[in-house]
Amino acid sequence: MSKATVSYVCNECGGHTLKWQGQCPACGAWNTLETAAPRAAKRSGYAGEIKGLKLAELRQSEEERIPTGIAELDRVLGGGLVSGSVVLIGGDPGIGKSTLLLQAAGGQPADRPVLYVTGEESLQQIAMRARRLEVDTVNLSVLAETCVEHVVQAVSETPVACLVIDSIQTMYSEDVASAPGSVTQLRESAAQLVRLAKSTGTTVLLVGHVTKEGVIAGPRVLEHMVDAVLYFESESDSRFRILRAVKNRFGAANELGIFAMTETGMREVRNPSAIFLSQHPDPVAGSVVTVSREGSRPLLIEVQALADQSGGSLPRRLALGMDPNRLSMLLATLNRHANVSAYDHDIFINVVGGVRISETSADLAALVAIVSSLRDRPVQDGTVVFGEVGLAGEIRPVAFGEERLREAVKRGFKHAIVPRANLPKKAFKSIQLTGVDYLRGALEALGL
């Protein structure tokens, strides 16, 4: 009889090796190799015939969107849920993942029964939360189960339109010998749930735990298997929650939804620009408002800068909400092309509200805020600034400039400093537009 081959799998990256060693040869992590569980020889496939179909013969029809009853969640999803899709929602503990999904489950239409599977809480706890959130539970069933095969069997016996798994890290498969939460268990459990969604048209919503680095716990392949990945973001002392889509096969990636955590659950924020703007009775130095585009909508965001005399030989450069490396590059451009030196000052940048700006439209606003703080000259109240700054000191246009201006007009701003290429062909009546080509010109237009 041949000897069974034993292999090992890394619980960090999922890499396989035939020999145990202290360090994973794939990702370099230490003490992460564990015995790989034997896999069953027979696996059920995805739904559909085992033959190729001509793409031109397939009937083209737009996917029907099922509303969740929460407008901000529907926005992030691209218009609502899609039958047969798998959505993974991650975030820090206590940020509101289970609360939001329970509210979304209760908001499903009457002809869409929902099964809420919990592996972390008792059924009594779910019932107490549902009563506190005032969730409509007529169409909602709950199940306390951690075996993925039992969940699949329950759905096959009593079909449902939506399945919520809280959480995927607690699920395990009987075909895998490793402990729940391991790489192999996560991959196998997610694969069975994806097969269930595609074969029956059931919408599957998964709750995912995150690591201390802020990414979904488990192998990266888990995010590749699902159709959409949503992340919750929040400051530790803020009641506001930002839900961001980092992957979406049925909508725009990087779409943003704003929520407020209240005693009765998650409440959508109708005017998200208001939470990113501080209320100053008088203009203050180092504060500039910019328009950032997050997903499919523009948001007014306040960028604050503080320039303080450095007491050491190496000045500090700290940016919260922006790329610190880009800040260093912008400071060099400011020194070279605007003759404003900050080599002997500590520079601190903060984006109000805890949002992170990943686009380059906030370059000009950050530099204007720094110069305003250095010279202790506030920018005139009611002014909005946006534009990308190049290494030659030029102000480059940004995408969707006219939409950004409309948002500024809607919020009552009276003056805008924008790249000249972003000036609209038809002037806006309620706002004064100043187009600039270079950084020095922008500072002169603001009186700095």
C-alpha positions as CSV (number, residue, x, y, z in Angstrom):
1,M,0.0,0.0,0.0
2,S,1.4,3.4,-1.0
3,K,2.0,5.9,1.8
4,A,-0.3,8.8,2.0
5,T,1.4,12.1,1.1
6,V,1.3,14.8,3.7
7,S,1.4,18.4,2.7
8,Y,1.3,21.7,4.6
9,V,-0.6,24.9,4.0
10,C,0.1,28.4,5.2
11,N,-2.7,29.9,7.2
12,E,-1.7,33.4,6.0
13,C,-1.4,33.2,2.2
14,G,-2.7,29.6,1.5
15,G,0.6,28.5,-0.1
16,H,1.3,24.7,-0.1
17,T,4.6,22.9,0.6
18,L,5.4,19.2,1.0
19,K,7.8,19.7,3.9
20,W,7.1,21.5,7.2
21,Q,9.4,24.4,8.0
22,G,9.3,27.4,10.3
23,Q,8.9,29.9,7.6
24,C,6.4,29.9,4.7
25,P,8.4,29.8,1.4
26,A,5.6,31.7,-0.3
27,C,5.0,34.7,1.9
28,G,7.8,34.5,4.4
29,A,5.5,34.4,7.5
30,W,6.8,32.5,10.5
31,N,5.1,29.6,12.2
32,T,2.0,29.6,9.9
33,L,2.3,26.2,8.3
34,E,-0.3,23.6,9.3
35,T,-1.2,20.2,8.0
36,A,-3.3,20.4,4.8
37,A,-6.6,18.5,5.1
38,P,-7.4,15.8,2.6
39,R,-9.9,16.8,0.0
40,A,-12.8,14.7,-1.2
41,A,-12.4,13.3,-4.7
42,K,-15.9,14.3,-5.9
43,R,-17.0,17.9,-6.0
44,S,-20.2,19.4,-7.3
45,G,-19.8,21.9,-10.0
46,Y,-21.5,25.2,-10.7
47,A,-24.9,25.4,-12.3
48,G,-25.3,25.1,-16.0
49,E,-24.6,22.7,-18.8
50,I,-21.2,21.3,-19.3
51,K,-20.7,22.7,-22.8
52,G,-19.7,26.1,-24.2
53,L,-22.4,28.5,-25.4
54,K,-22.0,31.2,-28.1
55,L,-22.0,34.5,-26.4
56,A,-24.0,36.1,-29.2
57,E,-26.9,33.6,-28.6
58,L,-27.2,34.4,-25.0
59,R,-30.2,36.7,-24.2
60,Q,-29.0,40.1,-23.0
61,S,-31.1,41.4,-20.2
62,E,-30.3,44.0,-17.5
63,E,-30.0,42.5,-14.1
64,E,-32.9,43.3,-11.8
65,R,-32.0,45.2,-8.7
66,I,-33.6,44.4,-5.4
67,P,-33.7,47.3,-3.0
68,T,-32.6,46.8,0.6
69,G,-34.7,49.6,2.0
70,I,-31.5,51.5,2.8
71,A,-30.7,54.1,0.1
72,E,-27.0,54.5,1.0
73,L,-26.4,50.7,0.9
74,D,-28.2,50.5,-2.4
75,R,-25.9,53.2,-3.7
76,V,-22.7,51.3,-2.7
77,L,-24.1,48.1,-4.2
78,G,-24.7,49.9,-7.5
79,G,-28.5,50.2,-7.2
80,G,-29.4,47.2,-5.0
81,L,-28.9,43.5,-4.6
82,V,-28.5,41.2,-7.6
83,S,-29.9,37.6,-7.6
84,G,-27.2,35.0,-7.4
85,S,-24.5,37.5,-6.2
86,V,-22.2,37.1,-3.2
87,V,-21.4,40.2,-1.2
88,L,-18.6,40.3,1.5
89,I,-18.8,43.0,4.2
90,G,-15.8,43.6,6.4
91,G,-15.0,46.0,9.2
92,D,-13.7,46.4,12.8
93,P,-15.5,44.7,15.6
94,G,-18.6,46.6,16.7
95,I,-18.6,48.9,13.7
96,G,-22.1,47.9,12.7
97,K,-21.8,45.0,10.1
98,S,-24.4,42.8,11.7
99,T,-26.7,45.7,12.5
100,L,-26.7,46.9,8.9
101,L,-27.3,43.4,7.4
102,L,-30.1,42.7,9.9
103,Q,-31.8,46.0,8.8
104,A,-31.2,45.1,5.2
105,A,-32.7,41.7,5.7
106,G,-35.8,43.2,7.3
107,G,-36.2,45.6,4.4
108,Q,-36.5,42.9,1.7
109,P,-39.8,42.8,-0.3
110,A,-42.5,40.4,0.9
111,D,-41.9,37.9,-1.9
112,R,-38.2,37.5,-0.9
113,P,-37.8,35.4,2.2
114,V,-34.5,35.8,4.1
115,L,-32.5,33.3,6.2
116,Y,-30.1,34.9,8.7
117,V,-27.5,32.3,9.8
118,T,-25.5,33.2,12.9
119,G,-22.4,31.4,14.1
120,E,-21.4,33.9,16.8
121,E,-24.7,34.9,18.6
122,S,-27.7,33.0,20.0
123,L,-31.1,33.2,18.4
124,Q,-32.3,35.2,21.5
125,Q,-29.6,37.8,20.9
126,I,-30.7,38.2,17.3
127,A,-34.3,38.6,18.4
128,M,-33.4,41.2,21.0
129,R,-31.5,43.2,18.4
130,A,-34.3,42.9,15.9
131,R,-36.7,44.3,18.4
132,R,-34.4,47.2,19.3
133,L,-33.9,48.1,15.6
134,E,-37.6,47.7,14.9
135,V,-36.9,45.3,12.1
136,D,-39.8,43.8,10.2
137,T,-39.4,40.1,11.0
138,V,-42.4,38.7,9.2
139,N,-40.3,37.5,6.2
140,L,-37.1,36.8,8.2
141,S,-36.0,33.4,9.6
142,V,-32.9,32.8,11.8
143,L,-30.7,29.7,12.1
144,A,-27.8,29.1,14.6
145,E,-25.4,26.9,12.6
146,T,-21.7,26.8,11.7
147,C,-21.6,23.8,9.4
148,V,-21.8,25.0,5.8
149,E,-23.3,21.7,4.6
150,H,-26.2,22.0,7.0
151,V,-26.8,25.6,5.8
152,V,-26.9,24.4,2.2
153,Q,-29.3,21.6,3.1
154,A,-31.5,24.1,4.9
155,V,-31.7,26.4,1.9
156,S,-32.4,23.4,-0.4
157,E,-35.3,22.2,1.8
158,T,-36.7,25.7,2.3
159,P,-35.6,28.0,-0.6
160,V,-34.9,31.6,0.3
161,A,-34.1,34.6,-1.8
162,C,-31.5,36.1,0.5
163,L,-29.0,34.3,2.8
164,V,-27.0,36.2,5.4
165,I,-23.9,34.4,7.0
166,D,-22.6,36.0,10.2
167,S,-19.7,35.3,9.9
168,I,-17.8,33.4,7.3
169,Q,-14.9,32.9,9.7
170,T,-17.1,30.7,12.0
171,M,-18.2,28.4,9.2
172,Y,-16.6,25.0,8.6
173,S,-17.0,22.2,6.1
174,E,-17.3,18.5,7.1
175,D,-15.0,17.6,4.2
176,V,-12.0,19.6,5.8
177,A,-10.3,18.4,8.9
178,S,-8.8,21.8,9.9
179,A,-10.3,24.2,12.5
180,P,-12.9,26.8,11.6
181,G,-11.3,30.1,10.5
182,S,-8.3,28.4,8.9
183,V,-7.3,29.1,5.3
184,T,-8.6,25.8,4.0
185,Q,-11.9,26.0,5.8
186,L,-12.5,29.6,4.7
187,R,-11.8,28.7,1.1
188,E,-14.0,25.6,1.1
189,S,-16.9,27.2,3.0
190,A,-16.9,30.3,0.7
191,A,-16.7,28.0,-2.4
192,Q,-19.8,26.1,-1.3
193,L,-21.7,29.3,-0.6
194,V,-20.7,30.7,-4.0
195,R,-21.9,27.5,-5.7
196,L,-25.2,27.8,-3.8
197,A,-25.7,31.4,-4.9
198,K,-24.9,30.7,-8.6
199,S,-27.0,27.5,-8.9
200,T,-30.1,28.7,-7.0
201,G,-30.0,32.5,-7.7
202,T,-29.9,33.2,-3.9
203,T,-28.3,36.4,-2.9
204,V,-25.6,35.6,-0.2
205,L,-24.3,38.3,2.2
206,L,-21.2,37.4,4.1
207,V,-19.8,39.1,7.2
208,G,-16.0,39.0,7.3
209,H,-13.7,39.7,10.2
210,V,-10.7,41.9,9.7
211,T,-7.1,41.5,10.9
212,K,-5.2,44.2,12.8
213,E,-3.9,45.5,9.5
214,G,-7.6,46.2,8.5
215,V,-7.9,43.6,5.7
216,I,-10.3,40.6,5.6
217,A,-9.0,37.8,7.7
218,G,-8.1,34.7,5.6
219,P,-6.7,34.1,2.2
220,R,-6.9,36.8,-0.4
221,V,-8.7,34.4,-2.7
222,L,-11.8,34.9,-0.6
223,E,-12.1,38.4,-2.0
224,H,-11.6,37.1,-5.5
225,M,-14.4,34.6,-5.2
226,V,-17.2,37.0,-4.2
227,D,-18.9,39.5,-6.5
228,A,-18.6,42.6,-4.2
229,V,-16.4,43.5,-1.3
230,L,-17.5,46.3,1.0
231,Y,-15.4,47.8,3.9
232,F,-16.6,49.8,6.9
233,E,-14.4,52.7,7.9
234,S,-14.7,54.9,11.0
235,E,-12.8,57.0,13.4
236,S,-12.6,55.5,16.9
237,D,-14.5,58.4,18.5
238,S,-17.0,59.1,15.7
239,R,-20.6,57.9,15.4
240,F,-20.4,58.2,11.6
241,R,-19.6,55.1,9.4
242,I,-18.3,55.1,5.9
243,L,-19.1,52.0,3.8
244,R,-16.8,51.8,0.7
245,A,-17.0,49.4,-2.2
246,V,-13.4,48.2,-3.0
247,K,-14.7,45.6,-5.5
248,N,-18.1,45.4,-7.3
249,R,-18.9,43.4,-10.4
250,F,-22.3,45.0,-10.7
251,G,-21.5,48.6,-10.0
252,A,-18.8,51.2,-9.5
253,A,-15.8,50.5,-7.3
254,N,-14.8,53.0,-4.6
255,E,-18.5,54.0,-4.2
256,L,-19.2,55.6,-0.8
257,G,-22.1,55.3,1.6
258,I,-22.4,57.4,4.8
259,F,-24.2,56.2,7.9
260,A,-24.7,57.4,11.5
261,M,-24.8,54.8,14.3
262,T,-27.8,55.5,16.5
263,E,-29.6,53.7,19.3
264,T,-32.1,52.3,16.7
265,G,-29.4,51.2,14.3
266,M,-27.7,52.6,11.2
267,R,-29.3,55.7,9.8
268,E,-28.2,57.0,6.4
269,V,-26.8,60.5,6.2
270,R,-28.8,62.6,3.6
271,N,-26.2,65.4,3.5
272,P,-22.8,63.8,3.7
273,S,-20.9,67.0,2.9
274,A,-22.0,68.5,6.2
275,I,-20.1,66.0,8.3
276,F,-16.8,66.8,6.5
277,L,-17.0,70.5,7.1
278,S,-16.1,72.1,10.4
279,Q,-18.2,75.0,11.6
280,H,-15.9,78.0,12.2
281,P,-17.5,81.3,13.3
282,D,-14.7,83.2,11.6
283,P,-12.2,82.2,8.9
284,V,-9.2,80.5,10.3
285,A,-5.7,80.1,8.9
286,G,-4.8,76.7,7.5
287,S,-8.3,75.6,6.6
288,V,-9.4,75.1,3.0
289,V,-12.5,73.4,1.5
290,T,-12.0,71.1,-1.5
291,V,-14.4,69.0,-3.6
292,S,-13.4,65.3,-3.8
293,R,-15.2,62.8,-5.9
294,E,-15.9,59.5,-4.0
295,G,-17.5,56.9,-6.2
296,S,-20.2,58.5,-8.3
297,R,-20.8,61.7,-6.3
298,P,-18.8,64.8,-5.2
299,L,-18.2,65.6,-1.6
300,L,-17.2,68.8,0.0
301,I,-14.3,68.1,2.4
302,E,-12.2,70.4,4.6
303,V,-8.5,70.0,4.5
304,Q,-6.6,71.5,7.5
305,A,-2.9,72.2,7.7
306,L,-0.7,73.3,10.6
307,A,2.8,74.6,10.1
308,D,4.8,74.9,13.4
309,Q,8.4,75.9,13.9
310,S,10.4,72.7,14.2
311,G,12.5,72.2,17.3
312,G,14.7,69.5,15.9
313,S,17.0,69.0,13.0
314,L,14.5,66.8,11.1
315,P,11.1,68.5,10.6
316,R,8.1,66.2,10.9
317,R,5.8,65.5,7.9
318,L,2.5,63.9,9.0
319,A,-0.6,63.5,6.8
320,L,-3.9,62.0,8.0
321,G,-6.3,61.2,5.1
322,M,-3.7,61.8,2.4
323,D,-0.6,60.1,1.0
324,P,2.4,61.2,3.1
325,N,4.8,60.6,0.2
326,R,2.7,62.9,-2.0
327,L,2.9,65.5,0.7
328,S,6.7,65.5,0.6
329,M,6.5,65.9,-3.2
330,L,4.1,68.8,-2.9
331,L,6.2,70.6,-0.4
332,A,9.2,70.4,-2.8
333,T,7.1,71.8,-5.6
334,L,5.9,74.6,-3.3
335,N,9.5,75.5,-2.5
336,R,10.8,75.3,-6.1
337,H,7.9,77.0,-8.0
338,A,6.2,79.3,-5.4
339,N,9.3,80.3,-3.4
340,V,7.6,79.2,-0.2
341,S,10.0,77.3,2.0
342,A,8.9,75.0,4.9
343,Y,12.2,73.2,5.5
344,D,12.3,74.5,9.2
345,H,8.7,73.8,10.0
346,D,6.7,70.7,11.1
347,I,3.9,70.2,8.6
348,F,0.7,68.4,9.7
349,I,-2.2,67.7,7.3
350,N,-5.6,66.4,8.4
351,V,-8.7,65.6,6.4
352,V,-11.7,66.4,8.5
353,G,-14.2,63.6,9.1
354,G,-11.8,60.7,8.9
355,V,-12.2,60.2,5.2
356,R,-9.2,59.3,3.1
357,I,-8.6,61.2,-0.2
358,S,-7.0,58.9,-2.8
359,E,-7.3,61.2,-5.8
360,T,-5.0,64.1,-6.8
361,S,-7.7,66.8,-6.8
362,A,-6.8,67.8,-3.2
363,D,-3.2,68.8,-4.1
364,L,-3.9,72.4,-4.6
365,A,-6.1,72.6,-1.5
366,A,-3.4,71.0,0.7
367,L,-0.7,73.5,-0.5
368,V,-3.1,76.5,-0.1
369,A,-3.8,75.3,3.5
370,I,0.0,75.0,4.2
371,V,0.7,78.5,2.9
372,S,-2.2,79.9,4.8
373,S,-0.9,78.4,8.0
374,L,2.7,79.4,7.4
375,R,1.7,83.1,6.8
376,D,-1.2,83.1,9.2
377,R,-3.6,84.4,6.6
378,P,-7.0,82.7,6.4
379,V,-8.6,82.0,3.1
380,Q,-11.7,84.0,2.4
381,D,-14.9,82.3,3.7
382,G,-17.0,80.7,1.0
383,T,-14.1,79.7,-1.2
384,V,-13.5,76.2,-2.6
385,V,-10.3,75.0,-4.1
386,F,-9.4,71.9,-6.2
387,G,-6.8,70.9,-8.8
388,E,-3.8,68.6,-9.3
389,V,-0.4,70.1,-8.9
390,G,2.4,68.9,-11.2
391,L,6.1,68.8,-10.5
392,A,6.6,71.8,-12.8
393,G,4.2,73.9,-10.6
394,E,1.4,73.6,-13.2
395,I,-2.2,73.2,-12.1
396,R,-3.7,70.2,-14.0
397,P,-7.4,69.6,-14.6
398,V,-9.3,66.9,-12.8
399,A,-12.2,64.7,-13.9
400,F,-15.8,65.8,-13.5
401,G,-14.9,69.4,-12.8
402,E,-18.4,70.7,-13.6
403,E,-20.0,68.3,-11.3
404,R,-17.7,69.4,-8.5
405,L,-18.7,73.0,-9.1
406,R,-22.4,72.2,-9.1
407,E,-21.9,70.6,-5.6
408,A,-20.1,73.8,-4.4
409,V,-22.9,76.0,-5.7
410,K,-25.5,73.8,-4.1
411,R,-23.8,74.2,-0.7
412,G,-23.6,78.0,-1.0
413,F,-20.0,78.6,-1.9
414,K,-19.3,82.0,-3.7
415,H,-15.8,81.6,-5.1
416,A,-13.8,78.8,-6.6
417,I,-10.2,78.4,-7.6
418,V,-9.9,75.7,-10.2
419,P,-7.6,74.7,-13.1
420,R,-8.2,76.8,-16.1
421,A,-9.0,73.7,-18.2
422,N,-11.9,72.9,-15.8
423,L,-13.7,76.2,-16.3
424,P,-17.1,75.4,-17.7
425,K,-18.1,76.8,-21.2
426,K,-21.2,78.3,-19.6
427,A,-20.5,80.4,-16.6
428,F,-22.3,79.8,-13.3
429,K,-24.2,82.8,-12.1
430,S,-24.0,82.2,-8.3
431,I,-20.3,81.6,-8.0
432,Q,-17.2,83.4,-9.1
433,L,-14.8,81.2,-11.0
434,T,-11.0,81.8,-11.2
435,G,-9.0,79.6,-13.5
436,V,-5.3,79.2,-12.8
437,D,-2.4,77.7,-14.7
438,Y,0.3,77.6,-12.1
439,L,0.7,77.4,-8.4
440,R,2.0,80.9,-8.0
441,G,-1.0,82.3,-9.7
442,A,-3.4,80.3,-7.5
443,L,-1.7,81.8,-4.3
444,E,-1.9,85.3,-5.7
445,A,-5.6,84.9,-6.6
446,L,-6.2,84.0,-2.9
447,G,-4.2,86.8,-1.6
448,L,-1.5,84.6,-0.1
